Amino acid sequence: MIAEASAGGSPLDALGINGLAFISQLISFIIVLVLLGKFVLPRILQILDKRQAIIREGIENAEKARQDLAEATARAEHIIIDASRQAQEIIDRATKSAEQVARQIEEEARIRAEQINQQQIARIQQEVNRARQELSREVVNLSIEVASKVISRSMNTKDNRRFVEEFVVASDNARNN
């Protein structure tokens, strides 16, 4: 083949390429390339730039949302910690208040019990005084009775002793009752 090409044909003919068709296709390719470069390529680059800007904006928005989420999480944790601290303070104050109220109730109960105790002691004292007065009346009555018996009869020493002993026994019995 190379021998034939050197004998009278062009080197492209030796390769099986039609030179005229090749040149026309090359010119068509260059024209299409220039037209694409002048009209289509700027439009494609413009669309690619818009898409790149949209993607960049989406990434920036995602990063901003991630930062906002981190800040919101930190604020929420801070709020939870503050709420927990405040709840503990409220519990502590309520506990102290309850303890104070309990102490106050105990003190009031102790004072009331002491008052009741004093009233009972005063009542007992009144009963003792009344019993003593009654015992004194009984002693006086017995004394008057014994004296009237002694006066009404003439007594000897033996009778006198016996009356005194009866008087003492009677007064002891009155005291014990």
C-alpha positions in Angstrom: 0.0 0.0 0.0 2.7 2.4 0.8 4.2 1.5 -2.5 1.0 2.5 -4.3 0.8 5.7 -2.3 4.3 6.7 -3.3 3.5 5.8 -6.9 0.8 8.3 -7.5 -1.5 8.9 -4.6 -1.5 11.1 -1.6 -0.3 9.7 1.7 -3.8 10.0 3.1 -5.1 7.8 0.3 -2.5 5.2 1.4 -4.1 5.2 4.8 -7.6 4.9 3.4 -8.6 8.5 4.2 -10.3 10.7 1.6 -8.4 14.0 1.8 -11.2 16.2 0.6 -13.7 14.7 3.0 -11.2 14.9 5.8 -10.6 18.6 5.2 -14.3 19.4 4.9 -15.0 17.5 8.2 -12.1 19.3 9.9 -13.5 22.7 8.8 -17.0 21.6 10.0 -15.6 20.5 13.3 -13.8 23.8 13.7 -16.9 25.8 12.8 -19.0 23.7 15.3 -16.2 24.2 17.9 -16.2 27.9 17.4 -20.0 28.2 17.5 -20.1 26.0 20.6 -17.3 28.1 22.2 -19.1 31.4 21.3 -22.7 30.6 22.1 -23.2 27.3 23.9 -20.1 27.2 26.2 -20.7 30.5 27.9 -24.3 29.4 28.5 -23.1 26.1 30.0 -20.5 27.9 32.1 -23.1 30.3 33.3 -25.4 27.4 34.3 -22.5 25.7 36.0 -21.6 28.9 37.9 -25.2 29.2 39.1 -25.3 25.6 40.2 -22.0 26.0 42.0 -23.3 29.2 43.7 -26.5 27.3 44.7 -24.4 24.4 46.1 -22.1 26.8 47.9 -25.1 28.5 49.4 -26.6 25.2 50.4 -23.3 24.2 52.1 -23.1 27.6 53.9 -26.7 27.2 55.0 -26.0 23.7 56.3 -23.0 25.0 58.2 -25.0 27.9 59.6 -27.8 25.5 60.6 -25.2 23.2 62.3 -23.8 26.2 64.2 -27.3 27.3 65.1 -28.1 23.8 66.3 -24.9 23.7 68.4 -25.8 27.1 69.9 -29.4 26.0 70.6 -28.2 22.8 72.2 -25.8 24.8 74.4 -28.6 27.2 75.4 -30.9 24.3 76.1 -28.3 22.6 78.3 -27.8 25.9 80.1 -31.5 26.3 80.6 -31.8 22.7 81.9 -28.9 23.3 84.3 -30.5 26.6 85.5 -33.9 24.9 85.9 -32.3 22.0 87.8 -30.5 24.4 90.1 -33.6 26.5 90.7 -35.6 23.3 91.4 -33.0 22.2 93.9 -33.1 25.6 95.6 -36.9 25.4 95.7 -36.7 21.9 97.2 -34.1 23.1 99.8 -36.3 26.1 100.7 -39.4 23.9 101.0 -37.5 21.4 103.2 -36.2 24.2 105.5 -39.7 25.7 105.6 -41.2 22.3 106.4 -38.6 21.7 109.1 -39.3 25.2 110.6 -43.1 24.6 110.5 -42.5 21.2 112.2 -40.4 22.8 114.9 -43.0 25.5 115.4 -45.8 22.8 115.6 -43.7 20.8 118.1 -43.1 24.0 120.2 -46.8 24.9 120.2 -47.7 21.3 121.1 -45.1 21.3 123.9 -46.5 24.7 125.2 -50.0 23.4 125.0 -49.1 20.2 126.8 -47.3 22.3 129.5 -50.5 24.4 129.8 -52.6 21.4 130.2 -50.2 19.9 132.7 -50.3 23.2 134.7 -54.1 23.2 134.6 -54.1 19.6 135.8 -51.7 20.4 138.6 -53.8 23.4 139.6 -56.9 21.2 139.5 -55.2 18.6 141.6 -54.0 21.3 144.0 -57.6 22.5 144.3 -58.8 19.0 145.0 -56.1 18.6 147.7 -57.1 21.9 149.3 -60.7 21.0 149.2 -59.9 17.6 150.7 -57.8 19.3 153.4 -60.7 21.7 154.2 -63.1 18.8 154.4 -60.7 16.9 156.6 -60.3 20.0 158.8 -64.1 20.2 159.0 -64.3 16.5 159.9 -61.6 17.0 162.5 -63.4 20.0 164.0 -66.7 18.1 163.9 -65.1 15.1 165.6 -63.4 17.3 168.1 -66.7 19.0 168.9 -68.3 15.6 169.1 -65.6 14.3 171.4 -65.6 17.4 173.5 -69.4 17.2 173.9 -69.2 13.6 174.9 -66.4 14.4 177.3 -68.4 17.2 178.8 -71.7 15.3 178.9 -70.2 12.5 181.0 -67.8 12.6 183.7 -64.9 10.7 182.7 -62.1 9.2 184.4 -58.5 8.8 183.0 -59.3 5.6 181.4 -62.3 6.9 179.6 -60.4 10.0 178.6 -57.6 7.9 177.1 -60.1 5.7 175.2 -61.8 8.8 173.7 -58.5 10.3 172.6 -57.6 7.0 170.9 -60.9 6.8 169.2 -60.5 10.4 168.1 -57.1 9.7 166.6 -58.3 6.5 164.8 -61.3 8.4 163.5 -59.1 11.3 162.2 -56.7 8.8 160.6 -59.6 7.1 158.9 -61.0 10.4 157.7 -57.5 11.3 156.2 -57.2 8.0 154.4 -60.6 8.3 152.8 
